[in-house]
Amino acid sequence: MWMFAIEKVLIGCDGINSVVAKWLGFKEASFTGRYVIRGYKKLMNNHGLEPKFMHYFGKGFRSGVMPCDDNTVYWFLTWTPTSEEKELAKNPSKMKQLVLRKVEKMPSDIKTFIEKTETKDILTSPLKYRHEWELMLGKISKGNVCVVGDAFHPMAPDLGQGGCCALEDGIILARHLAEAFTKKTGKHVAKEMGEEGKSKEQYKKIEASLRKYAKERRWRNIDISVTSYVLGFVLQGDLKLVSHFRDKLFPAFLAELLLKKSDFDCGKLN
Protein backbone atom coordinates (compact mmCIF):
# COMPACT_ATOMS: atom_id res chain seq x y z
CA MET A 1 0.00 0.00 0.00
CA TRP A 2 1.31 3.44 -0.93
CA MET A 3 0.17 6.74 0.53
CA PHE A 4 2.13 9.95 0.21
CA ALA A 5 1.87 12.76 2.74
CA ILE A 6 3.39 16.06 1.57
CA GLU A 7 3.26 18.53 4.46
CA LYS A 8 -0.53 18.79 4.84
CA VAL A 9 -1.63 16.75 1.82
CA LEU A 10 -2.59 13.08 1.74
CA ILE A 11 -2.49 11.53 -1.74
CA GLY A 12 -3.96 8.02 -1.83
CA CYS A 13 -2.27 5.94 -4.52
CA ASP A 14 -2.72 2.70 -2.59
CA GLY A 15 -4.23 0.64 -5.39
CA ILE A 16 -7.50 -1.11 -6.09
CA ASN A 17 -8.15 -1.90 -2.41
CA SER A 18 -7.44 1.68 -1.36
CA VAL A 19 -7.97 2.64 2.28
CA VAL A 20 -8.05 6.30 1.25
CA ALA A 21 -10.76 5.70 -1.38
CA LYS A 22 -12.83 3.89 1.25
CA TRP A 23 -12.43 6.88 3.60
CA LEU A 24 -13.62 9.18 0.80
CA GLY A 25 -16.77 7.05 0.46
CA PHE A 26 -15.98 4.84 -2.53
CA LYS A 27 -17.22 1.26 -2.40
CA GLU A 28 -15.06 -1.77 -3.11
CA ALA A 29 -14.26 -2.13 -6.83
CA SER A 30 -16.84 -4.24 -8.72
CA PHE A 31 -16.16 -7.55 -10.47
CA THR A 32 -16.45 -7.40 -14.27
CA GLY A 33 -17.33 -11.09 -14.46
CA ARG A 34 -13.97 -11.85 -16.11
CA TYR A 35 -10.61 -13.13 -14.95
CA VAL A 36 -7.13 -12.65 -16.41
CA ILE A 37 -4.14 -14.96 -16.41
CA ARG A 38 -0.80 -13.22 -16.96
CA GLY A 39 2.63 -14.70 -17.44
CA TYR A 40 6.05 -14.03 -18.90
CA LYS A 41 8.99 -16.05 -20.12
CA LYS A 42 12.58 -14.83 -19.97
CA LEU A 43 14.81 -16.67 -22.45
CA MET A 44 18.58 -17.15 -22.49
CA ASN A 45 18.67 -16.28 -26.20
CA ASN A 46 16.87 -13.83 -28.48
CA HIS A 47 13.22 -14.88 -28.96
CA GLY A 48 13.23 -13.74 -32.61
CA LEU A 49 9.85 -11.99 -32.45
CA GLU A 50 9.10 -8.70 -34.13
CA PRO A 51 8.06 -5.83 -31.83
CA LYS A 52 4.36 -6.46 -32.40
CA PHE A 53 1.34 -7.20 -30.24
CA MET A 54 -0.21 -10.53 -31.34
CA HIS A 55 -3.92 -10.81 -30.59
CA TYR A 56 -5.94 -14.07 -30.60
CA PHE A 57 -9.66 -14.65 -30.11
CA GLY A 58 -11.73 -17.70 -29.28
CA LYS A 59 -15.17 -18.58 -27.97
CA GLY A 60 -15.52 -16.52 -24.82
CA PHE A 61 -11.86 -15.62 -24.43
CA ARG A 62 -9.10 -13.52 -25.87
CA SER A 63 -5.36 -13.80 -25.59
CA GLY A 64 -2.31 -11.73 -26.41
CA VAL A 65 1.44 -12.20 -26.73
CA MET A 66 3.95 -9.36 -26.83
CA PRO A 67 7.75 -9.14 -26.61
CA CYS A 68 9.02 -6.84 -23.83
CA ASP A 69 12.65 -6.82 -24.98
CA ASP A 70 14.96 -9.15 -26.96
CA ASN A 71 14.72 -11.92 -24.36
CA THR A 72 11.39 -11.55 -22.54
CA VAL A 73 7.87 -12.36 -23.77
CA TYR A 74 4.67 -11.35 -21.95
CA TRP A 75 1.35 -13.13 -22.52
CA PHE A 76 -2.18 -13.03 -21.12
CA LEU A 77 -5.61 -14.61 -21.43
CA THR A 78 -8.95 -13.13 -20.30
CA TRP A 79 -12.09 -15.25 -20.00
CA THR A 80 -15.29 -15.66 -18.04
CA PRO A 81 -14.62 -18.49 -15.59
CA THR A 82 -16.98 -21.18 -14.38
CA SER A 83 -17.36 -21.64 -10.61
CA GLU A 84 -14.96 -24.61 -10.83
CA GLU A 85 -12.34 -22.55 -12.66
CA LYS A 86 -12.57 -19.85 -9.99
CA GLU A 87 -11.63 -22.47 -7.41
CA LEU A 88 -8.51 -23.33 -9.41
CA ALA A 89 -7.41 -19.70 -9.80
CA LYS A 90 -4.82 -20.01 -7.03
CA ASN A 91 -3.18 -22.98 -8.74
CA PRO A 92 -0.76 -21.62 -11.41
CA SER A 93 -0.14 -25.08 -12.85
CA LYS A 94 -3.87 -25.67 -13.45
CA MET A 95 -4.25 -22.17 -14.89
CA LYS A 96 -1.39 -22.79 -17.32
CA GLN A 97 -3.11 -25.94 -18.57
CA LEU A 98 -6.39 -24.02 -18.95
CA VAL A 99 -4.64 -21.41 -21.11
CA LEU A 100 -3.01 -24.06 -23.30
CA ARG A 101 -6.36 -25.79 -23.86
CA LYS A 102 -8.02 -22.55 -24.90
CA VAL A 103 -5.20 -21.43 -27.24
CA GLU A 104 -4.68 -24.83 -28.87
CA LYS A 105 -5.10 -23.25 -32.33
CA MET A 106 -2.45 -20.60 -31.65
CA PRO A 107 0.66 -20.97 -33.87
CA SER A 108 3.03 -23.43 -32.18
CA ASP A 109 6.02 -21.07 -32.38
CA ILE A 110 4.05 -18.55 -30.31
CA LYS A 111 2.36 -21.02 -27.97
CA THR A 112 5.77 -22.40 -26.98
CA PHE A 113 6.41 -19.28 -24.87
CA ILE A 114 3.35 -20.15 -22.75
CA GLU A 115 4.40 -23.80 -22.54
CA LYS A 116 7.86 -22.82 -21.29
CA THR A 117 6.60 -20.34 -18.68
CA GLU A 118 7.34 -21.45 -15.11
CA THR A 119 4.39 -21.56 -12.72
CA LYS A 120 6.06 -19.01 -10.41
CA ASP A 121 5.78 -16.50 -13.26
CA ILE A 122 2.00 -16.93 -13.70
CA LEU A 123 -0.58 -14.77 -11.95
CA THR A 124 -4.38 -15.13 -12.05
CA SER A 125 -6.72 -12.40 -10.80
CA PRO A 126 -10.30 -11.13 -11.21
CA LEU A 127 -10.75 -8.04 -13.37
CA LYS A 128 -12.39 -5.23 -11.42
CA TYR A 129 -13.55 -1.70 -12.17
CA ARG A 130 -15.38 1.19 -10.58
CA HIS A 131 -18.94 1.84 -11.78
CA GLU A 132 -19.31 4.96 -13.89
CA TRP A 133 -21.95 6.41 -11.56
CA GLU A 134 -19.51 6.11 -8.66
CA LEU A 135 -16.88 7.99 -10.67
CA MET A 136 -19.55 10.50 -11.64
CA LEU A 137 -20.91 11.16 -8.14
CA GLY A 138 -18.11 10.07 -5.80
CA LYS A 139 -15.73 12.32 -3.88
CA ILE A 140 -12.33 12.26 -5.57
CA SER A 141 -11.07 14.77 -3.01
CA LYS A 142 -12.17 15.93 0.41
CA GLY A 143 -10.35 18.63 2.30
CA ASN A 144 -6.65 17.94 1.88
CA VAL A 145 -7.10 14.30 0.79
CA CYS A 146 -7.42 12.86 -2.74
CA VAL A 147 -6.92 9.66 -4.71
CA VAL A 148 -5.05 8.87 -7.94
CA GLY A 149 -4.51 5.83 -10.17
CA ASP A 150 -6.24 2.55 -9.29
CA ALA A 151 -7.33 3.97 -5.96
CA PHE A 152 -9.43 6.43 -7.99
CA HIS A 153 -10.35 4.60 -11.20
CA PRO A 154 -9.67 0.83 -11.30
CA MET A 155 -10.62 -0.30 -14.80
CA ALA A 156 -10.59 -3.25 -17.17
CA PRO A 157 -7.26 -3.51 -19.06
CA ASP A 158 -8.75 -3.90 -22.54
CA LEU A 159 -7.91 -0.39 -23.72
CA GLY A 160 -4.41 -0.47 -22.24
CA GLN A 161 -4.80 2.98 -20.67
CA GLY A 162 -5.03 2.32 -16.90
CA GLY A 163 -1.38 3.05 -16.15
CA CYS A 164 -1.38 5.97 -18.58
CA CYS A 165 -4.36 7.52 -16.78
CA ALA A 166 -2.49 7.20 -13.47
CA LEU A 167 0.46 9.10 -14.96
CA GLU A 168 -1.93 11.76 -16.27
CA ASP A 169 -3.42 12.03 -12.76
CA GLY A 170 0.05 12.58 -11.31
CA ILE A 171 1.01 15.35 -13.74
CA ILE A 172 -2.25 17.25 -13.37
CA LEU A 173 -2.31 16.87 -9.58
CA ALA A 174 1.31 18.06 -9.32
CA ARG A 175 0.53 21.10 -11.44
CA HIS A 176 -2.42 22.15 -9.26
CA LEU A 177 -0.58 21.49 -5.99
CA ALA A 178 2.45 23.43 -7.21
CA GLU A 179 0.19 26.40 -7.73
CA ALA A 180 -1.12 26.09 -4.17
CA PHE A 181 2.35 25.86 -2.63
CA THR A 182 4.06 28.53 -4.71
CA LYS A 183 1.37 31.19 -4.71
CA LYS A 184 2.53 33.56 -1.99
CA THR A 185 0.37 35.73 0.20
CA GLY A 186 1.40 39.39 0.34
CA LYS A 187 3.91 40.18 3.12
CA HIS A 188 1.64 42.73 4.78
CA VAL A 189 -1.36 40.35 4.77
CA ALA A 190 0.79 37.41 5.93
CA LYS A 191 2.11 39.45 8.85
CA GLU A 192 -1.41 40.26 10.03
CA MET A 193 -2.49 36.60 9.70
CA GLY A 194 0.06 35.13 12.06
CA GLU A 195 1.21 31.50 11.90
CA GLU A 196 -2.22 29.99 12.53
CA GLY A 197 -3.80 32.20 9.90
CA LYS A 198 -1.13 31.31 7.34
CA SER A 199 -1.71 27.59 7.99
CA LYS A 200 -5.44 28.00 7.46
CA GLU A 201 -4.85 30.00 4.29
CA GLN A 202 -2.54 27.35 2.86
CA TYR A 203 -5.05 24.61 3.75
CA LYS A 204 -7.71 26.48 1.76
CA LYS A 205 -5.35 26.74 -1.23
CA ILE A 206 -4.57 23.02 -1.06
CA GLU A 207 -8.25 22.14 -0.77
CA ALA A 208 -9.06 24.31 -3.80
CA SER A 209 -6.23 22.79 -5.84
CA LEU A 210 -7.49 19.26 -5.12
CA ARG A 211 -10.99 20.25 -6.21
CA LYS A 212 -9.54 21.56 -9.49
CA TYR A 213 -7.68 18.27 -9.98
CA ALA A 214 -10.83 16.25 -9.30
CA LYS A 215 -12.88 18.32 -11.73
CA GLU A 216 -10.26 18.03 -14.47
CA ARG A 217 -9.77 14.27 -14.12
CA ARG A 218 -13.32 13.03 -13.51
CA TRP A 219 -14.67 12.89 -17.08
CA ARG A 220 -11.46 11.73 -18.74
CA ASN A 221 -11.32 8.72 -16.43
CA ILE A 222 -15.03 7.97 -16.82
CA ASP A 223 -14.55 7.94 -20.60
CA ILE A 224 -11.58 5.56 -20.50
CA SER A 225 -13.12 3.26 -17.88
CA VAL A 226 -16.47 2.86 -19.67
CA THR A 227 -14.78 2.38 -23.07
CA SER A 228 -12.48 -0.29 -21.61
CA TYR A 229 -15.41 -2.18 -20.08
CA VAL A 230 -17.45 -2.18 -23.31
CA LEU A 231 -14.39 -3.05 -25.39
CA GLY A 232 -13.69 -6.06 -23.19
CA PHE A 233 -17.24 -7.33 -23.71
CA VAL A 234 -16.93 -7.02 -27.50
CA LEU A 235 -13.43 -8.50 -27.80
CA GLN A 236 -14.23 -11.47 -25.59
CA GLY A 237 -17.81 -11.96 -26.78
CA ASP A 238 -18.92 -15.47 -27.75
CA LEU A 239 -22.29 -14.55 -29.31
CA LYS A 240 -22.27 -15.04 -33.10
CA LEU A 241 -23.32 -11.47 -33.91
CA VAL A 242 -20.73 -9.99 -31.52
CA SER A 243 -18.01 -12.33 -32.87
CA HIS A 244 -18.87 -11.39 -36.47
CA PHE A 245 -18.67 -7.68 -35.65
CA ARG A 246 -15.37 -8.19 -33.84
CA ASP A 247 -13.71 -10.29 -36.54
CA LYS A 248 -14.98 -8.59 -39.70
CA LEU A 249 -15.72 -4.97 -38.87
CA PHE A 250 -13.84 -4.15 -35.69
CA PRO A 251 -10.07 -4.30 -36.50
CA ALA A 252 -9.87 -0.94 -38.32
CA PHE A 253 -12.20 0.70 -35.79
CA LEU A 254 -10.18 -0.72 -32.88
CA ALA A 255 -6.89 0.65 -34.22
CA GLU A 256 -8.42 4.11 -34.59
CA LEU A 257 -10.05 3.91 -31.14
CA LEU A 258 -6.80 2.94 -29.40
CA LEU A 259 -4.94 5.81 -31.03
CA LYS A 260 -7.72 8.30 -30.30
CA LYS A 261 -8.04 7.41 -26.62
CA SER A 262 -4.29 7.37 -26.00
CA ASP A 263 -3.70 10.67 -27.82
CA PHE A 264 -4.38 12.85 -24.78
CA ASP A 265 -2.39 15.95 -23.85
CA CYS A 266 -2.47 16.52 -20.09
CA GLY A 267 -0.29 19.61 -20.41
CA LYS A 268 2.98 20.54 -18.76
CA LEU A 269 3.93 20.56 -15.11
CA ASN A 270 4.27 24.34 -15.09
C-alpha positions as MATLAB code, in Angstrom:
seq = 'MWMFAIEKVLIGCDGINSVVAKWLGFKEASFTGRYVIRGYKKLMNNHGLEPKFMHYFGKGFRSGVMPCDDNTVYWFLTWTPTSEEKELAKNPSKMKQLVLRKVEKMPSDIKTFIEKTETKDILTSPLKYRHEWELMLGKISKGNVCVVGDAFHPMAPDLGQGGCCALEDGIILARHLAEAFTKKTGKHVAKEMGEEGKSKEQYKKIEASLRKYAKERRWRNIDISVTSYVLGFVLQGDLKLVSHFRDKLFPAFLAELLLKKSDFDCGKLN';
ca = [
       0.000    0.000    0.000;
       1.313    3.439   -0.927;
       0.167    6.735    0.535;
       2.125    9.951    0.213;
       1.867   12.765    2.744;
       3.391   16.064    1.570;
       3.263   18.528    4.464;
      -0.528   18.793    4.843;
      -1.628   16.751    1.816;
      -2.594   13.076    1.742;
      -2.492   11.527   -1.736;
      -3.958    8.023   -1.829;
      -2.271    5.939   -4.520;
      -2.724    2.705   -2.591;
      -4.231    0.637   -5.391;
      -7.496   -1.112   -6.090;
      -8.153   -1.902   -2.407;
      -7.438    1.683   -1.364;
      -7.965    2.637    2.275;
      -8.047    6.301    1.251;
     -10.763    5.699   -1.384;
     -12.828    3.892    1.253;
     -12.432    6.881    3.599;
     -13.625    9.176    0.801;
     -16.768    7.053    0.463;
     -15.984    4.840   -2.531;
     -17.225    1.257   -2.396;
     -15.062   -1.765   -3.114;
     -14.265   -2.129   -6.832;
     -16.840   -4.237   -8.724;
     -16.160   -7.546  -10.467;
     -16.453   -7.396  -14.273;
     -17.328  -11.093  -14.461;
     -13.971  -11.854  -16.110;
     -10.606  -13.131  -14.950;
      -7.128  -12.649  -16.410;
      -4.141  -14.962  -16.407;
      -0.796  -13.222  -16.963;
       2.625  -14.702  -17.444;
       6.048  -14.026  -18.895;
       8.994  -16.051  -20.122;
      12.582  -14.827  -19.971;
      14.811  -16.666  -22.450;
      18.575  -17.147  -22.494;
      18.670  -16.279  -26.204;
      16.872  -13.832  -28.483;
      13.222  -14.879  -28.963;
      13.231  -13.737  -32.608;
       9.855  -11.988  -32.449;
       9.101   -8.699  -34.129;
       8.063   -5.834  -31.829;
       4.361   -6.455  -32.405;
       1.335   -7.204  -30.244;
      -0.209  -10.527  -31.342;
      -3.924  -10.814  -30.589;
      -5.944  -14.073  -30.598;
      -9.662  -14.653  -30.106;
     -11.734  -17.705  -29.284;
     -15.172  -18.584  -27.968;
     -15.521  -16.522  -24.818;
     -11.855  -15.624  -24.428;
      -9.105  -13.516  -25.872;
      -5.357  -13.804  -25.590;
      -2.312  -11.733  -26.411;
       1.435  -12.197  -26.726;
       3.948   -9.356  -26.827;
       7.753   -9.138  -26.607;
       9.015   -6.837  -23.828;
      12.652   -6.822  -24.978;
      14.964   -9.147  -26.956;
      14.715  -11.922  -24.355;
      11.394  -11.545  -22.543;
       7.870  -12.355  -23.771;
       4.669  -11.349  -21.954;
       1.355  -13.134  -22.522;
      -2.182  -13.030  -21.116;
      -5.607  -14.609  -21.426;
      -8.949  -13.134  -20.302;
     -12.087  -15.246  -19.998;
     -15.295  -15.657  -18.036;
     -14.620  -18.492  -15.587;
     -16.976  -21.181  -14.375;
     -17.355  -21.637  -10.613;
     -14.959  -24.611  -10.831;
     -12.338  -22.550  -12.655;
     -12.575  -19.850   -9.994;
     -11.632  -22.469   -7.406;
      -8.515  -23.332   -9.414;
      -7.414  -19.704   -9.802;
      -4.817  -20.010   -7.035;
      -3.177  -22.979   -8.739;
      -0.759  -21.624  -11.412;
      -0.141  -25.083  -12.852;
      -3.875  -25.666  -13.452;
      -4.253  -22.169  -14.888;
      -1.394  -22.790  -17.322;
      -3.107  -25.944  -18.571;
      -6.392  -24.023  -18.948;
      -4.639  -21.411  -21.106;
      -3.005  -24.058  -23.300;
      -6.358  -25.788  -23.856;
      -8.015  -22.546  -24.901;
      -5.199  -21.432  -27.241;
      -4.676  -24.831  -28.873;
      -5.096  -23.245  -32.332;
      -2.454  -20.599  -31.649;
       0.661  -20.975  -33.871;
       3.027  -23.431  -32.185;
       6.019  -21.074  -32.376;
       4.047  -18.547  -30.311;
       2.359  -21.021  -27.973;
       5.766  -22.398  -26.981;
       6.407  -19.281  -24.865;
       3.355  -20.150  -22.745;
       4.404  -23.802  -22.540;
       7.859  -22.824  -21.288;
       6.597  -20.339  -18.678;
       7.340  -21.448  -15.109;
       4.390  -21.562  -12.716;
       6.059  -19.008  -10.409;
       5.777  -16.497  -13.263;
       2.005  -16.934  -13.705;
      -0.583  -14.772  -11.949;
      -4.379  -15.129  -12.052;
      -6.721  -12.404  -10.804;
     -10.300  -11.133  -11.214;
     -10.755   -8.039  -13.369;
     -12.390   -5.229  -11.415;
     -13.552   -1.702  -12.167;
     -15.377    1.194  -10.585;
     -18.945    1.838  -11.777;
     -19.309    4.956  -13.892;
     -21.950    6.406  -11.562;
     -19.509    6.114   -8.655;
     -16.883    7.992  -10.671;
     -19.551   10.505  -11.638;
     -20.908   11.156   -8.144;
     -18.111   10.066   -5.805;
     -15.733   12.316   -3.884;
     -12.330   12.261   -5.566;
     -11.068   14.767   -3.014;
     -12.168   15.933    0.407;
     -10.352   18.631    2.303;
      -6.651   17.935    1.879;
      -7.102   14.297    0.795;
      -7.422   12.862   -2.739;
      -6.920    9.658   -4.714;
      -5.047    8.868   -7.935;
      -4.509    5.835  -10.167;
      -6.243    2.546   -9.293;
      -7.333    3.965   -5.959;
      -9.427    6.427   -7.988;
     -10.354    4.596  -11.203;
      -9.670    0.831  -11.296;
     -10.621   -0.303  -14.798;
     -10.588   -3.251  -17.173;
      -7.263   -3.514  -19.057;
      -8.746   -3.896  -22.539;
      -7.911   -0.388  -23.719;
      -4.411   -0.466  -22.240;
      -4.797    2.984  -20.671;
      -5.034    2.319  -16.904;
      -1.380    3.047  -16.152;
      -1.381    5.970  -18.575;
      -4.358    7.521  -16.776;
      -2.490    7.197  -13.468;
       0.456    9.101  -14.963;
      -1.934   11.758  -16.268;
      -3.416   12.030  -12.761;
       0.052   12.579  -11.314;
       1.010   15.346  -13.737;
      -2.252   17.253  -13.371;
      -2.311   16.872   -9.584;
       1.313   18.056   -9.325;
       0.528   21.104  -11.444;
      -2.419   22.150   -9.264;
      -0.585   21.486   -5.995;
       2.448   23.426   -7.206;
       0.190   26.399   -7.733;
      -1.125   26.091   -4.173;
       2.350   25.858   -2.633;
       4.065   28.527   -4.708;
       1.367   31.187   -4.712;
       2.532   33.555   -1.985;
       0.375   35.730    0.203;
       1.402   39.392    0.344;
       3.914   40.178    3.119;
       1.641   42.728    4.781;
      -1.358   40.353    4.769;
       0.786   37.413    5.935;
       2.109   39.449    8.853;
      -1.406   40.262   10.025;
      -2.490   36.605    9.698;
       0.063   35.133   12.057;
       1.209   31.499   11.899;
      -2.215   29.994   12.530;
      -3.797   32.202    9.904;
      -1.133   31.306    7.338;
      -1.708   27.589    7.986;
      -5.439   28.001    7.460;
      -4.854   29.999    4.294;
      -2.540   27.348    2.863;
      -5.046   24.613    3.747;
      -7.713   26.479    1.758;
      -5.346   26.738   -1.233;
      -4.566   23.019   -1.062;
      -8.252   22.145   -0.769;
      -9.063   24.312   -3.804;
      -6.226   22.788   -5.842;
      -7.486   19.255   -5.125;
     -10.991   20.252   -6.211;
      -9.543   21.561   -9.490;
      -7.679   18.274   -9.976;
     -10.829   16.249   -9.300;
     -12.882   18.318  -11.731;
     -10.260   18.031  -14.473;
      -9.770   14.272  -14.121;
     -13.317   13.029  -13.511;
     -14.672   12.895  -17.083;
     -11.457   11.732  -18.744;
     -11.323    8.725  -16.425;
     -15.032    7.970  -16.817;
     -14.554    7.944  -20.599;
     -11.578    5.561  -20.498;
     -13.124    3.260  -17.876;
     -16.466    2.857  -19.675;
     -14.782    2.383  -23.067;
     -12.478   -0.295  -21.605;
     -15.410   -2.182  -20.082;
     -17.447   -2.179  -23.308;
     -14.389   -3.050  -25.394;
     -13.686   -6.060  -23.191;
     -17.241   -7.328  -23.707;
     -16.927   -7.019  -27.499;
     -13.426   -8.499  -27.803;
     -14.225  -11.471  -25.586;
     -17.806  -11.957  -26.784;
     -18.923  -15.472  -27.745;
     -22.288  -14.545  -29.314;
     -22.271  -15.035  -33.097;
     -23.325  -11.468  -33.911;
     -20.726   -9.992  -31.524;
     -18.013  -12.328  -32.875;
     -18.867  -11.389  -36.468;
     -18.675   -7.677  -35.650;
     -15.366   -8.190  -33.843;
     -13.706  -10.292  -36.536;
     -14.985   -8.590  -39.699;
     -15.721   -4.969  -38.867;
     -13.843   -4.154  -35.687;
     -10.069   -4.305  -36.501;
      -9.874   -0.945  -38.317;
     -12.204    0.702  -35.790;
     -10.177   -0.719  -32.882;
      -6.895    0.650  -34.216;
      -8.421    4.113  -34.592;
     -10.051    3.905  -31.141;
      -6.796    2.942  -29.403;
      -4.937    5.810  -31.031;
      -7.716    8.298  -30.304;
      -8.040    7.407  -26.617;
      -4.287    7.373  -26.004;
      -3.703   10.673  -27.821;
      -4.378   12.847  -24.783;
      -2.394   15.945  -23.845;
      -2.467   16.519  -20.091;
      -0.293   19.608  -20.409;
       2.981   20.545  -18.763;
       3.932   20.560  -15.107;
       4.269   24.342  -15.092;
];
